[in-house]
Amino acid sequence: MRILGIETSCDETGIAIYDDGQGDLPEGIVAHRLYSQIAVHADYGGVVPELASRDHVRKTIPLIKEVLRDANLTPEDLDGVAYTAGPGLVGALLVGCSIGRSLAYGWGLPAVPVHHMEGHLLAPMLEEDVPEFPFVALLVSGGHTMLVRVDGIGHYELLGESVDDAAGEAFDKTAKLLGLDYPGGPALAKMAESGVAGRFKLPRPMTDRPGLNFSFSGLKTAASTAIRKEKEKGDMDEQTHADIAYAFQEAVIDTLAIKCRRALKQCELKRLVVAGGVSANTALREKLAVITQKVGGQVYYPRPEFCTDNGAMIAYAGLQRLKAGTDADLTFKAHPRWPLDTLEAI
């Protein structure tokens, strides 16, 4: 079976075709394309929802044509169309939903609405070394930070989530305080490479109490206070920027690592999956490798290009749902908010 995947939940248009290897192609990604809207939103310092929606309108159909051409396939060679139905920006979601559902109808194919975070959660399945169920998943994308026990596709137990800013949001907001351009998270991580440990001490929020929830708003405020004090002293030079970036990144990483270790112990599991845009952070990967080795376990990631939003993860997740019989009717719906643990188990 082959399925077309369409991702338009925020500021990236991702299109891919995935094949399960039961036909004349080997299992895996047949072709994929990704268009990032960074240049569109850079002048505004963040995503402008209306501009995001308009850009998806312009880019989705041309990218679908390119992917079909790259794969040397036609719509007649497909068995379904999957599209991100939520969570995300409602206007952006509606572009992908309407295009995906319309193409499925026009081509006479099943239409499969996909949960964006389930796509991220299953993204490591696109790699050669795939995790076996059950495992604990840390999902750290721009707008979400959550820990989930995963016993199978759709068998999700939410262990903890952010009660305010997600880790990715805190990265971007702190980067802006440091004068870095959008998107700030990767730029802050790059700046932190030149930082010196120990000069600034920032809190590890909610690690001194039981539970697996996260809170990064206070950490962002602590970083803001440190920046303000250094500016008042006239010491806000390049090295100080790097040292604050280092301290902030280390605080986020330590917090995530502490919670992951706690979740693995609580669930009596040793396999950890990490996915979402922040999972591409090198320092985070190094830290989580250490904690999983200490418990005799292993950590799994998607390759860096599939950490951020992409069509391949939607195609893969959609194919699993298609095999379970999912086929949306013509009254499709976008879900700006959509709890992961409400999905049907397959």
N, C-alpha and C positions, 0 to 999 in steps of 0.2 A: 504494500500500500504506500502511496505517496500523498503527502499533504502540503498545501501551501500555508505558510504562517505569516501573519500580518501583525506588527507591533507598532502602535501609535499612542501609547498611554501618556507621553509627556513631550519631550523635546528631541526624540530620535525616531526616525522612520526606519523600521527594520522589516525586511522581507526575506523569506527562506523557503526552501523545499526540503523536506525530510523524507527518506525512504526507509521502510522497515526491513529491507533486504529479502522480502518474500517474492519479489519480481525479478526483473532482469538487471537490477542495479544492486550493488552491495549496500548493507545497512549504513546509514549515516546521512550527513548533510550533503545534498546534491549540489546546491548552490545557495549563496546568500549575499545580500547587499545591505548596507547600513548607511543612512544619511543622517549626520548630526547637525542640529540647528544652533550650535554654539555661536557661530558668527551672527545669527539672527538676533540672539538675545544678549550678546556681550555688552552692547552699549547701555543696556538697562540694568545690568548687574544681577540678572536672574531671569527666570522663564516668564514671558508674557503670554498667558493662556490663549488669547485671541490670535496672536502671531503664530503660536505653535499650531493651532488648528488650521490656519490658512496654509501654512507650509506643508502640513500633512496632505491637504487637498492637492497641492501642486505636485508632491513627490511620490505619493503612494502608487498610483497607476503606472507611471514611468518605471519605477523600480520593479514592479511586478513583471512588466514586459522584459526588463533586463534580466531578471532572475530566470524567467522561462527560456529566454534566449541562451543564457549561460549554461543552463541545464540541457539544452537541446530538447525541450519538451513543449507540448501544447496543453491547453486545458483538458483535452481528451485523455491525457496521460495521468491526470490527477484523480484522487479518490475522495478528496475533501478540502475544505477551506477553513482554517482556524484563524481567529482574530482575538486580540486582547479586548475583553469586555469590561475590565476593571481590575483593581482600583486605579485611579489616575485622574487626569484633568478631563472633565466631562466632554468638553468640546473636542478635544483630541481623540478621546475614546469613540465618540460618535462618528468621526471620520472613518476609523478603521472598522467599526461595527457595520456602518452602512455600506462601505465598499465591499467588505468581506461577505456580508450576507447577500448583497446584490449579485456578486460574482457567483456565489454558490447557487443561487436561484437561476441565474442565466445559464450556467454551465450544467445544471441538473445534478449538483453534488451536495452532500451533507454539509451543513454549516456548524462549526464547533466554537462556541464562546469559551475563552480561556482566561483563567485568573492569572493576572500578571505575576503575583508572588509565587504561585505554583510553578509558573515558567521558570523563575529564578531558582526555586528550590530544586527543580529537576534538571537544571542546566549542567551539573556535573555528570549527568548520564550521557552527555554528548561526547565524553572523553573515553579513552580506552580503558582506564582503570576506574570502574564505577563502584560506588558504595552499595553494599547489600543492606536491605532493611533488616532490623530497625536501626535508626540513627537519630542523632540530635542535629538539627539544622539551625545555624545562625544566619539570618537574612538581614543584610545591612545594605540597603539601597538608599537613594537620596531622601525618600520620605518615610522609610520604614526601618525599624530595628526591632527584631523579634527572635525569640528562641522557640523552636517547635520540636516536639517529639514526632518522628515520622515512622509509622509502622507499615506503610504502603502508600500507594498513590490515593490520595483522598483521606487516608487514615491519619489525621493531623490533630495533635493536642497542643494548644498554645500554652507554653510554659511561662512566658514573660514577654513584655513589649515596652517600648518607650512611652512614658506618660506625658512627655512634652516633645521637645526637639528630637528627631532621629539623629543618629551619629553623622550621617551624610549632611544633614542640614546644619549641624553644629560645625562641621568642617568648613562648609561654605560661608557661614556667617562669621566665623572667626577669621577666615582668610580675608574677608572683606574688611574687617577691622584692621588687618595688617596691610591693607592697601593692595591686595592681590586681585587680579582680574578674574572674571567669571570664565569657566567654572573654578571655584576656589579650592576645592578639596585636593585635587592632584597638585596644584601649585603650592599649597601649604605643605604637602608631603615632600615635595622637592626641596622647599626652603628648609624643612626640618633636618635634611641631610647635613646641613652645615651647622646645626645647632649644637650647643654644649650642654651636657646633662648636668643637673644639679643647681643651675643658677636660679631657676624658677620652680616652685613647687605648687602644682595645681591639684585640686581634689579628685578623688576617684568616687564619683557620686553613687550613692545607694549600695555601696559594697560593704558597709559596716552594719547592715541589717539583713535579716533573712529575706528570701524571695529572689525572683529572677527578672523583675522589671528594671527598666533603665530610665535615667533622667540625665539629659545633657544640657539643659538650659542653664543650670547653675554653673556648670563648667565653662560654658561660653561667657557667662557674666564674670567669672573669676579671671578669665583671660583678658576680658575687656578692662577690668580693673588694673591688671598688671600693665597693660599697654598704656592706660591713662597715667599711671604713676610714673612710668619711664618717660613719657612725654613731658610731664611736669618737671622732671629733673633734667630734661634736655639730653637724655641718654638714649633716645630711640634711634640708634644707628642700625646699620645692616646686620651686625652680629646680634644685636638685641632682638631684632625681628626674628632671626633664625632660632635664637634660644627660646623665645616664647612659642614659636611654632613647634619646636622639639618637645617642650614641656606639655603643650596641648595634645599633640599626637600621642605621646606616651601615656597621658592620662586616659584618653579614649581607649587606647589599645589595652592598657592594664584593666580597665573596667570591663571591656568585652571579654578578655581572657578569664578574669575572675568568675564572671557569670557563666561562661562556657564550661569551665571546670566544675562549677557548682551544678550545672544542668546535667553533665555527664554522670556525676556521682549520684544525683537524685534519681536519674533514670536507669542507673546501673548499666550504662552503655559505654562503649569505647570508640565508636565511630562518630566523627563530627564532619558535617557538611557546611561549608561557608560559601555564600553566594550573594550577589548584588554588587553594585558599583564599588563600595568600600572594600570588598573582598580582594580587589586587585592591589591593595596597599601592601607593599613588600614587608614593611615592619610588622604589620598585623600577621602576615603569613608566618614570619619567623617566630613570633611569640606563640602563636597557636600550635605550631609544630612542636615547640618545647613542651607545652602542657599536655598534648596528646601522647607524646613519647613517654612522659612520666607516668601515665596511666596504662601504658602498653597498647595504646590505640593508634588511630590514623586519622588524618584530616584530608578532606577532598575538596577540590575547587574546580570550577570551570576554567578554561584558558582565559587569559585577560580580555580578549576581544568579546567573550561571552559573559563577562562579569557585568558589564553595563547592559542597558536594554537592547534587545536584538530579536530578530525574527526567528532565529534557529530554535531558541528555547520555547517560543510559542508554537512552532511547528511540532516539536517533540512532544510537548505537553498535550497539544491538540490531537496528535495521533493516538496517544494513550486513551484519551477520552472518546475518540472516534471508534476505536476498537471495542470500547465498552458500550457503544450504542448511542452516544450523544449526537443529537441532530436538532439544532434550534429551529423553532418555527419562524414564520415571517415577522412575528411581533418581537423583534430583538430589542434588547435593552442594555444600556451602558450603566455600570455600577461605579460611581466615583468612590464609594466606600463599600467594601465587600470583605467581611471577615473570612480569613483563610479556613478557619475550622468549621465553616458552614458548608464546605464543598461535599459533594456526594462521594463516598468511598467506592473504589472499583477494585 
